[in-house]
């Protein structure tokens, strides 16, 4: 919820080209409403959710239109907009299972005059999958190599990994918190949306008893396929494990350690023969986190995806452009080995121009 990332991508059978990018910050009032909706004890109304859905649809349309104008490319050359939307609740492991994203695609198609594709996750869930992560199919298409076992780690609010190995089918899963818990704690204690470069975390010390308790959460021991979200890993989850002897900076340092350890442990367990790790997402900018991850990964080299030709900031947005293209072509967008679905499925709903 830091910003809406938009990319204009040109695809060919051989490669993809990032033609233009634009990042539009969320208005603080909308961000605050979204945070409230995701809180497990939120008391709100259907009217508020429906209003947010409409408001976000208009905001996404404005963002896409600004990108297109800046790129100076006629709208007639754009085949589709792939819009993930803002997740407010992800519940793949309880009945009824579902994943709910806001952002009215009708408004996007109407305002831009461009066919829009949205609601990518629920077809996979209907087929018995987790609906996440969906990016492993894209990672496989653009990053896999027959020479090495690569792991692509996306550190967003939640962290997820794709294991791209020539020896096995691609798998992927959410490893646990990414930036989400650190951002939430930083906002509450520092009135800042995030901890720049992890500087505040470096002023504290990891609390051994707390990190042990956090890592005992059953999610970390669950076998994959698995996925999670901020509706689970949030301050309501964290606060009951804190006490008055813990300083705010030490708690931040412990949350950084939680992200690093859960990510490293997941990689080493699921891909013991990993040759290289590539980072994307906002976490690629947290230098303190990356330094700690490098220590935990030992001799395994860690880079960001920039060295593979796609900038770390834009991998996720490009992935949903790719997924929209798959939908238009009538091709699957999920990997059952990553989501646990009964089979490959064409994802997304199409809203014609």
ZAMAR-944747 format. One record per residue (C-alpha): x, y, z; residue in one letter; residue number from 1. Coordinates in Angstrom, 3 decimals, padded with zeros to 6 digits. Example, Ala and Ser with C-alpha at 12.3 -4.5 7.8 and 13.67 -1.06 7.14 Angstrom:
// ZAMAR-944747
<nudren x="012.300" y="-004.500" z="007.800" code="A" pos="1"/>
<nudren x="013.670" y="-001.060" z="007.140" code="S" pos="2"/>
// end
This chain:
// ZAMAR-944747
<nudren x="000.000" y="000.000" z="000.000" code="X" pos="1"/>
<nudren x="002.922" y="002.372" z="-000.480" code="X" pos="2"/>
<nudren x="002.013" y="003.180" z="-004.070" code="X" pos="3"/>
<nudren x="000.303" y="001.947" z="-007.231" code="X" pos="4"/>
<nudren x="002.979" y="000.650" z="-009.585" code="X" pos="5"/>
<nudren x="002.138" y="000.761" z="-013.281" code="X" pos="6"/>
<nudren x="004.236" y="-000.472" z="-016.195" code="X" pos="7"/>
<nudren x="003.781" y="-000.404" z="-019.933" code="X" pos="8"/>
<nudren x="005.182" y="-003.622" z="-021.374" code="X" pos="9"/>
<nudren x="005.743" y="-004.748" z="-024.959" code="X" pos="10"/>
<nudren x="005.822" y="-008.524" z="-025.375" code="X" pos="11"/>
<nudren x="007.235" y="-010.606" z="-028.171" code="X" pos="12"/>
<nudren x="007.801" y="-014.342" z="-028.452" code="X" pos="13"/>
<nudren x="011.468" y="-013.815" z="-027.618" code="X" pos="14"/>
<nudren x="011.488" y="-011.186" z="-024.888" code="X" pos="15"/>
<nudren x="009.683" y="-008.390" z="-023.117" code="X" pos="16"/>
<nudren x="010.456" y="-004.686" z="-023.099" code="X" pos="17"/>
<nudren x="009.580" y="-002.275" z="-020.315" code="X" pos="18"/>
<nudren x="008.519" y="000.821" z="-022.240" code="X" pos="19"/>
<nudren x="007.514" y="003.091" z="-019.355" code="X" pos="20"/>
<nudren x="006.900" y="003.047" z="-015.620" code="X" pos="21"/>
<nudren x="004.940" y="005.192" z="-013.201" code="X" pos="22"/>
<nudren x="004.370" y="004.970" z="-009.460" code="X" pos="23"/>
<nudren x="001.427" y="006.818" z="-007.920" code="X" pos="24"/>
<nudren x="001.392" y="007.154" z="-004.112" code="X" pos="25"/>
<nudren x="-001.753" y="006.109" z="-002.301" code="X" pos="26"/>
<nudren x="-003.645" y="009.066" z="-000.808" code="X" pos="27"/>
<nudren x="-003.188" y="008.748" z="002.946" code="X" pos="28"/>
<nudren x="-006.932" y="008.730" z="003.633" code="X" pos="29"/>
<nudren x="-007.443" y="005.729" z="001.349" code="X" pos="30"/>
<nudren x="-004.419" y="003.958" z="002.794" code="X" pos="31"/>
<nudren x="-005.802" y="004.431" z="006.297" code="X" pos="32"/>
<nudren x="-009.178" y="003.014" z="005.260" code="X" pos="33"/>
<nudren x="-007.502" y="-000.009" z="003.682" code="X" pos="34"/>
<nudren x="-005.448" y="-000.664" z="006.810" code="X" pos="35"/>
<nudren x="-008.646" y="-000.648" z="008.851" code="X" pos="36"/>
<nudren x="-010.362" y="-003.107" z="006.495" code="X" pos="37"/>
<nudren x="-007.506" y="-005.583" z="006.747" code="X" pos="38"/>
<nudren x="-007.461" y="-005.514" z="010.540" code="X" pos="39"/>
<nudren x="-009.054" y="-008.739" z="011.874" code="X" pos="40"/>
<nudren x="-011.171" y="-006.796" z="014.378" code="X" pos="41"/>
<nudren x="-012.352" y="-004.170" z="011.910" code="X" pos="42"/>
<nudren x="-015.889" y="-002.948" z="012.477" code="X" pos="43"/>
<nudren x="-017.099" y="-001.318" z="009.318" code="X" pos="44"/>
<nudren x="-019.863" y="-001.446" z="006.752" code="X" pos="45"/>
<nudren x="-020.430" y="-002.947" z="003.333" code="X" pos="46"/>
<nudren x="-021.035" y="000.607" z="002.145" code="X" pos="47"/>
<nudren x="-017.471" y="001.548" z="003.087" code="X" pos="48"/>
<nudren x="-016.011" y="-001.461" z="001.261" code="X" pos="49"/>
<nudren x="-018.114" y="-000.813" z="-001.845" code="X" pos="50"/>
<nudren x="-017.095" y="002.845" z="-001.800" code="X" pos="51"/>
<nudren x="-013.416" y="001.886" z="-001.546" code="X" pos="52"/>
<nudren x="-013.853" y="-000.515" z="-004.454" code="X" pos="53"/>
<nudren x="-015.216" y="002.279" z="-006.648" code="X" pos="54"/>
<nudren x="-012.657" y="004.843" z="-005.473" code="X" pos="55"/>
<nudren x="-009.759" y="002.487" z="-006.115" code="X" pos="56"/>
<nudren x="-011.098" y="001.654" z="-009.574" code="X" pos="57"/>
<nudren x="-011.003" y="005.339" z="-010.467" code="X" pos="58"/>
<nudren x="-007.554" y="005.729" z="-008.923" code="X" pos="59"/>
<nudren x="-006.192" y="002.770" z="-010.906" code="X" pos="60"/>
<nudren x="-007.711" y="004.189" z="-014.087" code="X" pos="61"/>
<nudren x="-006.121" y="007.583" z="-013.450" code="X" pos="62"/>
<nudren x="-002.758" y="005.920" z="-012.799" code="X" pos="63"/>
<nudren x="-002.936" y="003.939" z="-016.042" code="X" pos="64"/>
<nudren x="-003.974" y="007.027" z="-018.003" code="X" pos="65"/>
<nudren x="-001.078" y="009.058" z="-016.571" code="X" pos="66"/>
<nudren x="001.395" y="006.334" z="-017.520" code="X" pos="67"/>
<nudren x="000.015" y="006.121" z="-021.048" code="X" pos="68"/>
<nudren x="000.132" y="009.900" z="-021.479" code="X" pos="69"/>
<nudren x="003.715" y="010.077" z="-020.244" code="X" pos="70"/>
<nudren x="004.728" y="007.247" z="-022.572" code="X" pos="71"/>
<nudren x="003.088" y="009.062" z="-025.511" code="X" pos="72"/>
<nudren x="001.743" y="005.807" z="-026.939" code="X" pos="73"/>
<nudren x="-001.742" y="005.718" z="-028.520" code="X" pos="74"/>
<nudren x="-004.248" y="003.780" z="-026.451" code="X" pos="75"/>
<nudren x="-005.168" y="001.824" z="-029.577" code="X" pos="76"/>
<nudren x="-001.766" y="000.109" z="-029.387" code="X" pos="77"/>
<nudren x="-002.465" y="-001.236" z="-025.900" code="X" pos="78"/>
<nudren x="-004.179" y="-004.619" z="-025.858" code="X" pos="79"/>
<nudren x="-005.165" y="-004.722" z="-022.205" code="X" pos="80"/>
<nudren x="-004.675" y="-003.521" z="-018.658" code="X" pos="81"/>
<nudren x="-003.933" y="-006.236" z="-016.106" code="X" pos="82"/>
<nudren x="-005.046" y="-005.005" z="-012.694" code="X" pos="83"/>
<nudren x="-004.290" y="-006.997" z="-009.568" code="X" pos="84"/>
<nudren x="-006.215" y="-004.699" z="-007.220" code="X" pos="85"/>
<nudren x="-005.692" y="-004.198" z="-003.502" code="X" pos="86"/>
<nudren x="-006.054" y="-007.323" z="-001.391" code="X" pos="87"/>
<nudren x="-008.143" y="-006.767" z="001.718" code="X" pos="88"/>
<nudren x="-008.588" y="-010.415" z="002.691" code="X" pos="89"/>
<nudren x="-006.863" y="-013.615" z="001.571" code="X" pos="90"/>
<nudren x="-008.358" y="-016.815" z="002.996" code="X" pos="91"/>
<nudren x="-007.292" y="-019.869" z="000.997" code="X" pos="92"/>
<nudren x="-007.117" y="-022.371" z="003.864" code="X" pos="93"/>
<nudren x="-010.548" y="-021.991" z="005.504" code="X" pos="94"/>
<nudren x="-014.023" y="-022.687" z="004.178" code="X" pos="95"/>
<nudren x="-015.242" y="-020.921" z="002.230" code="X" pos="96"/>
<nudren x="-011.885" y="-020.162" z="000.629" code="X" pos="97"/>
<nudren x="-011.493" y="-016.885" z="-001.270" code="X" pos="98"/>
<nudren x="-009.216" y="-013.967" z="-002.041" code="X" pos="99"/>
<nudren x="-010.716" y="-010.471" z="-002.193" code="X" pos="100"/>
<nudren x="-009.160" y="-007.590" z="-004.123" code="X" pos="101"/>
<nudren x="-010.689" y="-004.123" z="-004.423" code="X" pos="102"/>
<nudren x="-010.524" y="-001.882" z="-007.489" code="X" pos="103"/>
<nudren x="-013.555" y="-001.827" z="-009.789" code="X" pos="104"/>
<nudren x="-012.347" y="-003.052" z="-013.185" code="X" pos="105"/>
<nudren x="-015.545" y="-001.774" z="-014.834" code="X" pos="106"/>
<nudren x="-014.447" y="001.759" z="-014.012" code="X" pos="107"/>
<nudren x="-010.926" y="001.133" z="-015.314" code="X" pos="108"/>
<nudren x="-012.213" y="-000.158" z="-018.664" code="X" pos="109"/>
<nudren x="-014.757" y="002.645" z="-018.952" code="X" pos="110"/>
<nudren x="-012.389" y="005.466" z="-018.045" code="X" pos="111"/>
<nudren x="-009.458" y="004.288" z="-020.156" code="X" pos="112"/>
<nudren x="-011.276" y="002.714" z="-023.068" code="X" pos="113"/>
<nudren x="-008.962" y="-000.293" z="-022.766" code="X" pos="114"/>
<nudren x="-009.940" y="-003.903" z="-022.095" code="X" pos="115"/>
<nudren x="-009.179" y="-004.658" z="-018.454" code="X" pos="116"/>
<nudren x="-008.448" y="-007.998" z="-016.799" code="X" pos="117"/>
<nudren x="-008.820" y="-008.442" z="-013.047" code="X" pos="118"/>
<nudren x="-009.677" y="-010.995" z="-010.335" code="X" pos="119"/>
<nudren x="-006.730" y="-013.263" z="-011.099" code="X" pos="120"/>
<nudren x="-006.747" y="-015.360" z="-007.938" code="X" pos="121"/>
<nudren x="-010.195" y="-016.841" z="-007.415" code="X" pos="122"/>
<nudren x="-010.247" y="-019.248" z="-010.369" code="X" pos="123"/>
<nudren x="-007.178" y="-020.952" z="-008.922" code="X" pos="124"/>
<nudren x="-008.873" y="-021.092" z="-005.507" code="X" pos="125"/>
<nudren x="-012.022" y="-022.545" z="-007.079" code="X" pos="126"/>
<nudren x="-009.774" y="-025.281" z="-008.508" code="X" pos="127"/>
<nudren x="-008.548" y="-026.135" z="-005.015" code="X" pos="128"/>
<nudren x="-005.463" y="-023.916" z="-005.025" code="X" pos="129"/>
<nudren x="-004.216" y="-021.191" z="-002.722" code="X" pos="130"/>
<nudren x="-004.677" y="-018.478" z="-005.343" code="X" pos="131"/>
<nudren x="-001.091" y="-017.488" z="-004.558" code="X" pos="132"/>
<nudren x="001.631" y="-017.022" z="-005.319" code="X" pos="133"/>
<nudren x="000.868" y="-016.424" z="-008.990" code="X" pos="134"/>
<nudren x="004.229" y="-014.913" z="-009.936" code="X" pos="135"/>
<nudren x="006.149" y="-018.245" z="-010.162" code="X" pos="136"/>
<nudren x="004.709" y="-018.882" z="-013.642" code="X" pos="137"/>
<nudren x="006.072" y="-015.513" z="-014.776" code="X" pos="138"/>
<nudren x="009.381" y="-016.040" z="-012.986" code="X" pos="139"/>
<nudren x="009.737" y="-019.384" z="-014.735" code="X" pos="140"/>
<nudren x="009.016" y="-017.818" z="-018.130" code="X" pos="141"/>
<nudren x="011.574" y="-015.013" z="-017.820" code="X" pos="142"/>
<nudren x="014.203" y="-016.032" z="-015.247" code="X" pos="143"/>
<nudren x="014.652" y="-019.830" z="-015.445" code="X" pos="144"/>
<nudren x="017.867" y="-021.283" z="-016.864" code="X" pos="145"/>
<nudren x="018.841" y="-024.908" z="-017.565" code="X" pos="146"/>
<nudren x="022.268" y="-024.354" z="-015.974" code="X" pos="147"/>
<nudren x="021.422" y="-023.248" z="-012.430" code="X" pos="148"/>
<nudren x="018.933" y="-023.592" z="-009.603" code="X" pos="149"/>
<nudren x="017.697" y="-020.061" z="-009.097" code="X" pos="150"/>
<nudren x="015.447" y="-018.747" z="-006.376" code="X" pos="151"/>
<nudren x="013.567" y="-015.511" z="-007.001" code="X" pos="152"/>
<nudren x="012.488" y="-013.923" z="-003.725" code="X" pos="153"/>
<nudren x="009.840" y="-011.222" z="-003.868" code="X" pos="154"/>
<nudren x="009.891" y="-009.209" z="-000.629" code="X" pos="155"/>
<nudren x="006.687" y="-007.195" z="-000.541" code="X" pos="156"/>
<nudren x="004.327" y="-006.903" z="002.400" code="X" pos="157"/>
<nudren x="004.571" y="-010.691" z="002.436" code="X" pos="158"/>
<nudren x="007.618" y="-012.563" z="001.103" code="X" pos="159"/>
<nudren x="007.306" y="-015.284" z="-001.496" code="X" pos="160"/>
<nudren x="009.811" y="-017.405" z="-003.376" code="X" pos="161"/>
<nudren x="009.933" y="-019.175" z="-006.731" code="X" pos="162"/>
<nudren x="012.314" y="-022.131" z="-007.017" code="X" pos="163"/>
<nudren x="013.478" y="-022.419" z="-010.617" code="X" pos="164"/>
<nudren x="015.446" y="-025.643" z="-010.878" code="X" pos="165"/>
<nudren x="016.314" y="-027.699" z="-013.968" code="X" pos="166"/>
<nudren x="015.876" y="-030.802" z="-011.787" code="X" pos="167"/>
<nudren x="012.229" y="-030.315" z="-010.772" code="X" pos="168"/>
<nudren x="008.996" y="-028.554" z="-011.568" code="X" pos="169"/>
<nudren x="008.891" y="-024.937" z="-010.480" code="X" pos="170"/>
<nudren x="007.422" y="-024.441" z="-007.021" code="X" pos="171"/>
<nudren x="006.698" y="-021.318" z="-005.050" code="X" pos="172"/>
<nudren x="005.091" y="-020.236" z="-001.812" code="X" pos="173"/>
<nudren x="004.748" y="-017.416" z="000.682" code="X" pos="174"/>
<nudren x="007.497" y="-017.684" z="003.288" code="X" pos="175"/>
<nudren x="005.903" y="-015.278" z="005.797" code="X" pos="176"/>
<nudren x="006.232" y="-011.566" z="006.584" code="X" pos="177"/>
<nudren x="008.170" y="-009.351" z="004.224" code="X" pos="178"/>
<nudren x="008.026" y="-005.604" z="004.818" code="X" pos="179"/>
<nudren x="004.499" y="-005.610" z="006.218" code="X" pos="180"/>
<nudren x="005.193" y="-006.100" z="009.931" code="X" pos="181"/>
<nudren x="008.245" y="-003.831" z="009.898" code="X" pos="182"/>
<nudren x="006.270" y="-001.107" z="008.123" code="X" pos="183"/>
<nudren x="003.329" y="-001.388" z="010.522" code="X" pos="184"/>
<nudren x="005.554" y="-001.209" z="013.604" code="X" pos="185"/>
<nudren x="007.518" y="001.713" z="012.154" code="X" pos="186"/>
<nudren x="004.296" y="003.583" z="011.418" code="X" pos="187"/>
<nudren x="002.974" y="003.021" z="014.930" code="X" pos="188"/>
<nudren x="006.191" y="003.855" z="016.794" code="X" pos="189"/>
<nudren x="007.961" y="006.319" z="014.479" code="X" pos="190"/>
<nudren x="005.047" y="007.794" z="012.495" code="X" pos="191"/>
<nudren x="006.955" y="006.832" z="009.346" code="X" pos="192"/>
<nudren x="005.568" y="004.582" z="006.579" code="X" pos="193"/>
<nudren x="008.715" y="002.441" z="006.474" code="X" pos="194"/>
<nudren x="012.179" y="002.031" z="007.982" code="X" pos="195"/>
<nudren x="014.498" y="003.576" z="005.373" code="X" pos="196"/>
<nudren x="017.338" y="001.143" z="004.608" code="X" pos="197"/>
<nudren x="016.492" y="-000.633" z="007.868" code="X" pos="198"/>
<nudren x="018.319" y="002.125" z="009.759" code="X" pos="199"/>
<nudren x="016.012" y="002.051" z="012.781" code="X" pos="200"/>
<nudren x="016.299" y="-001.723" z="013.014" code="X" pos="201"/>
<nudren x="020.088" y="-001.445" z="013.121" code="X" pos="202"/>
<nudren x="019.785" y="000.737" z="016.231" code="X" pos="203"/>
<nudren x="018.224" y="-002.180" z="018.106" code="X" pos="204"/>
<nudren x="019.161" y="-005.744" z="018.962" code="X" pos="205"/>
<nudren x="017.220" y="-008.859" z="018.073" code="X" pos="206"/>
<nudren x="015.413" y="-010.214" z="021.148" code="X" pos="207"/>
<nudren x="016.254" y="-013.959" z="021.349" code="X" pos="208"/>
<nudren x="013.142" y="-015.026" z="023.253" code="X" pos="209"/>
<nudren x="010.867" y="-013.041" z="020.951" code="X" pos="210"/>
<nudren x="012.336" y="-014.299" z="017.670" code="X" pos="211"/>
<nudren x="012.051" y="-017.862" z="018.989" code="X" pos="212"/>
<nudren x="008.405" y="-017.298" z="019.858" code="X" pos="213"/>
<nudren x="007.600" y="-015.650" z="016.528" code="X" pos="214"/>
<nudren x="009.164" y="-018.473" z="014.528" code="X" pos="215"/>
<nudren x="007.088" y="-021.020" z="016.441" code="X" pos="216"/>
<nudren x="003.969" y="-019.866" z="014.611" code="X" pos="217"/>
<nudren x="002.478" y="-022.916" z="012.856" code="X" pos="218"/>
<nudren x="002.552" y="-021.195" z="009.467" code="X" pos="219"/>
<nudren x="006.326" y="-021.518" z="009.184" code="X" pos="220"/>
<nudren x="006.227" y="-025.297" z="009.676" code="X" pos="221"/>
<nudren x="003.351" y="-025.875" z="007.228" code="X" pos="222"/>
<nudren x="004.307" y="-027.699" z="004.046" code="X" pos="223"/>
<nudren x="003.851" y="-025.874" z="000.766" code="X" pos="224"/>
<nudren x="001.826" y="-025.007" z="-001.273" code="X" pos="225"/>
<nudren x="000.876" y="-022.257" z="001.150" code="X" pos="226"/>
<nudren x="000.113" y="-018.562" z="001.142" code="X" pos="227"/>
<nudren x="-000.685" y="-015.893" z="003.681" code="X" pos="228"/>
<nudren x="-001.267" y="-012.161" z="004.005" code="X" pos="229"/>
<nudren x="-001.514" y="-009.098" z="006.216" code="X" pos="230"/>
<nudren x="-004.836" y="-010.294" z="007.565" code="X" pos="231"/>
<nudren x="-002.738" y="-012.887" z="009.445" code="X" pos="232"/>
<nudren x="000.734" y="-011.380" z="009.976" code="X" pos="233"/>
<nudren x="-000.147" y="-007.983" z="011.439" code="X" pos="234"/>
<nudren x="000.196" y="-006.014" z="014.665" code="X" pos="235"/>
<nudren x="-002.747" y="-007.860" z="016.212" code="X" pos="236"/>
<nudren x="-000.688" y="-011.046" z="015.752" code="X" pos="237"/>
<nudren x="002.489" y="-009.439" z="017.122" code="X" pos="238"/>
<nudren x="001.403" y="-007.364" z="020.108" code="X" pos="239"/>
<nudren x="000.295" y="-010.223" z="022.421" code="X" pos="240"/>
<nudren x="003.880" y="-011.525" z="022.296" code="X" pos="241"/>
<nudren x="005.432" y="-008.226" z="023.449" code="X" pos="242"/>
<nudren x="006.082" y="-006.945" z="026.961" code="X" pos="243"/>
<nudren x="007.143" y="-003.677" z="028.581" code="X" pos="244"/>
<nudren x="010.806" y="-004.706" z="028.851" code="X" pos="245"/>
<nudren x="011.226" y="-004.651" z="025.064" code="X" pos="246"/>
<nudren x="012.327" y="-001.428" z="023.402" code="X" pos="247"/>
<nudren x="010.653" y="-000.348" z="020.168" code="X" pos="248"/>
<nudren x="013.970" y="-000.450" z="018.269" code="X" pos="249"/>
<nudren x="014.715" y="-003.957" z="019.538" code="X" pos="250"/>
<nudren x="011.303" y="-005.097" z="018.375" code="X" pos="251"/>
<nudren x="011.998" y="-003.625" z="014.921" code="X" pos="252"/>
<nudren x="015.342" y="-005.434" z="014.829" code="X" pos="253"/>
<nudren x="013.538" y="-008.658" z="015.748" code="X" pos="254"/>
<nudren x="010.965" y="-008.165" z="012.995" code="X" pos="255"/>
<nudren x="013.773" y="-007.705" z="010.484" code="X" pos="256"/>
<nudren x="015.308" y="-010.922" z="011.780" code="X" pos="257"/>
<nudren x="011.952" y="-012.668" z="011.408" code="X" pos="258"/>
<nudren x="011.728" y="-011.725" z="007.741" code="X" pos="259"/>
<nudren x="015.351" y="-012.722" z="007.093" code="X" pos="260"/>
<nudren x="015.227" y="-016.033" z="008.961" code="X" pos="261"/>
<nudren x="011.858" y="-017.199" z="007.633" code="X" pos="262"/>
<nudren x="012.980" y="-016.387" z="004.097" code="X" pos="263"/>
<nudren x="016.423" y="-018.004" z="004.380" code="X" pos="264"/>
<nudren x="015.096" y="-021.107" z="006.121" code="X" pos="265"/>
<nudren x="012.402" y="-021.551" z="003.482" code="X" pos="266"/>
<nudren x="014.925" y="-021.286" z="000.659" code="X" pos="267"/>
<nudren x="017.427" y="-023.700" z="002.190" code="X" pos="268"/>
<nudren x="014.762" y="-026.274" z="003.064" code="X" pos="269"/>
<nudren x="012.943" y="-026.195" z="-000.270" code="X" pos="270"/>
<nudren x="015.997" y="-025.661" z="-002.494" code="X" pos="271"/>
<nudren x="019.066" y="-027.137" z="-000.752" code="X" pos="272"/>
<nudren x="020.947" y="-027.095" z="-004.067" code="X" pos="273"/>
<nudren x="020.258" y="-023.386" z="-004.718" code="X" pos="274"/>
<nudren x="022.997" y="-021.731" z="-006.777" code="X" pos="275"/>
<nudren x="021.849" y="-018.113" z="-006.659" code="X" pos="276"/>
<nudren x="019.127" y="-015.919" z="-005.197" code="X" pos="277"/>
<nudren x="017.596" y="-012.867" z="-006.862" code="X" pos="278"/>
<nudren x="015.589" y="-010.319" z="-004.871" code="X" pos="279"/>
<nudren x="012.735" y="-008.146" z="-006.113" code="X" pos="280"/>
<nudren x="010.050" y="-006.028" z="-004.481" code="X" pos="281"/>
<nudren x="010.364" y="-003.195" z="-001.980" code="X" pos="282"/>
<nudren x="012.527" y="-005.298" z="000.338" code="X" pos="283"/>
<nudren x="015.323" y="-005.094" z="-002.222" code="X" pos="284"/>
<nudren x="015.908" y="-001.543" z="-000.932" code="X" pos="285"/>
<nudren x="016.292" y="-002.552" z="002.726" code="X" pos="286"/>
<nudren x="020.079" y="-002.802" z="002.941" code="X" pos="287"/>
<nudren x="020.047" y="-004.011" z="006.544" code="X" pos="288"/>
<nudren x="017.686" y="-006.833" z="005.619" code="X" pos="289"/>
<nudren x="019.785" y="-007.860" z="002.632" code="X" pos="290"/>
<nudren x="022.974" y="-007.882" z="004.699" code="X" pos="291"/>
<nudren x="021.368" y="-010.159" z="007.254" code="X" pos="292"/>
<nudren x="019.952" y="-012.402" z="004.545" code="X" pos="293"/>
<nudren x="023.426" y="-012.694" z="002.990" code="X" pos="294"/>
<nudren x="024.833" y="-013.903" z="006.313" code="X" pos="295"/>
<nudren x="022.086" y="-016.494" z="006.700" code="X" pos="296"/>
<nudren x="022.515" y="-017.748" z="003.119" code="X" pos="297"/>
<nudren x="026.254" y="-018.325" z="003.558" code="X" pos="298"/>
<nudren x="028.060" y="-018.815" z="000.251" code="X" pos="299"/>
<nudren x="024.951" y="-018.499" z="-001.922" code="X" pos="300"/>
<nudren x="025.276" y="-015.277" z="-003.958" code="X" pos="301"/>
<nudren x="022.428" y="-012.763" z="-003.624" code="X" pos="302"/>
<nudren x="021.628" y="-010.108" z="-006.237" code="X" pos="303"/>
<nudren x="018.543" y="-008.225" z="-007.256" code="X" pos="304"/>
<nudren x="016.723" y="-008.956" z="-010.495" code="X" pos="305"/>
<nudren x="018.218" y="-005.879" z="-012.156" code="X" pos="306"/>
<nudren x="021.152" y="-008.079" z="-013.216" code="X" pos="307"/>
<nudren x="018.680" y="-010.349" z="-015.046" code="X" pos="308"/>
<nudren x="017.261" y="-007.435" z="-017.022" code="X" pos="309"/>
<nudren x="014.136" y="-006.560" z="-015.019" code="X" pos="310"/>
<nudren x="014.396" y="-003.930" z="-012.318" code="X" pos="311"/>
<nudren x="013.451" y="-005.173" z="-008.865" code="X" pos="312"/>
<nudren x="010.869" y="-002.403" z="-008.388" code="X" pos="313"/>
<nudren x="008.779" y="-003.494" z="-011.369" code="X" pos="314"/>
<nudren x="008.851" y="-007.305" z="-011.412" code="X" pos="315"/>
<nudren x="005.470" y="-007.679" z="-009.701" code="X" pos="316"/>
<nudren x="003.691" y="-005.180" z="-011.946" code="X" pos="317"/>
<nudren x="005.201" y="-006.725" z="-015.081" code="X" pos="318"/>
<nudren x="004.079" y="-010.142" z="-013.846" code="X" pos="319"/>
<nudren x="000.440" y="-009.038" z="-013.906" code="X" pos="320"/>
<nudren x="000.834" y="-007.562" z="-017.377" code="X" pos="321"/>
<nudren x="002.142" y="-011.002" z="-018.379" code="X" pos="322"/>
<nudren x="-000.770" y="-012.722" z="-016.631" code="X" pos="323"/>
<nudren x="-003.227" y="-010.469" z="-018.471" code="X" pos="324"/>
<nudren x="-001.560" y="-011.449" z="-021.744" code="X" pos="325"/>
<nudren x="-001.936" y="-015.126" z="-020.816" code="X" pos="326"/>
<nudren x="-005.647" y="-014.543" z="-020.223" code="X" pos="327"/>
<nudren x="-006.135" y="-012.869" z="-023.598" code="X" pos="328"/>
<nudren x="-004.348" y="-015.759" z="-025.301" code="X" pos="329"/>
<nudren x="-006.445" y="-018.324" z="-023.434" code="X" pos="330"/>
<nudren x="-003.337" y="-019.719" z="-021.738" code="X" pos="331"/>
<nudren x="-002.912" y="-020.779" z="-018.092" code="X" pos="332"/>
<nudren x="-001.573" y="-018.267" z="-015.608" code="X" pos="333"/>
<nudren x="-001.133" y="-020.509" z="-012.586" code="X" pos="334"/>
<nudren x="001.350" y="-023.253" z="-011.760" code="X" pos="335"/>
<nudren x="-000.403" y="-026.062" z="-009.853" code="X" pos="336"/>
<nudren x="002.970" y="-027.018" z="-008.359" code="X" pos="337"/>
<nudren x="003.051" y="-023.567" z="-006.741" code="X" pos="338"/>
<nudren x="-000.587" y="-022.984" z="-005.824" code="X" pos="339"/>
<nudren x="-001.823" y="-026.532" z="-005.259" code="X" pos="340"/>
<nudren x="-004.689" y="-026.195" z="-007.754" code="X" pos="341"/>
<nudren x="-006.142" y="-029.301" z="-009.391" code="X" pos="342"/>
<nudren x="-004.701" y="-028.202" z="-012.723" code="X" pos="343"/>
<nudren x="-003.655" y="-025.352" z="-014.955" code="X" pos="344"/>
<nudren x="-006.289" y="-022.673" z="-015.376" code="X" pos="345"/>
<nudren x="-006.837" y="-019.530" z="-017.424" code="X" pos="346"/>
<nudren x="-007.061" y="-016.799" z="-014.787" code="X" pos="347"/>
<nudren x="-008.883" y="-013.508" z="-014.564" code="X" pos="348"/>
<nudren x="-012.129" y="-011.900" z="-015.653" code="X" pos="349"/>
<nudren x="-012.191" y="-009.824" z="-018.851" code="X" pos="350"/>
<nudren x="-013.914" y="-006.433" z="-018.878" code="X" pos="351"/>
<nudren x="-014.093" y="-005.342" z="-022.546" code="X" pos="352"/>
<nudren x="-013.267" y="-001.806" z="-023.589" code="X" pos="353"/>
// end
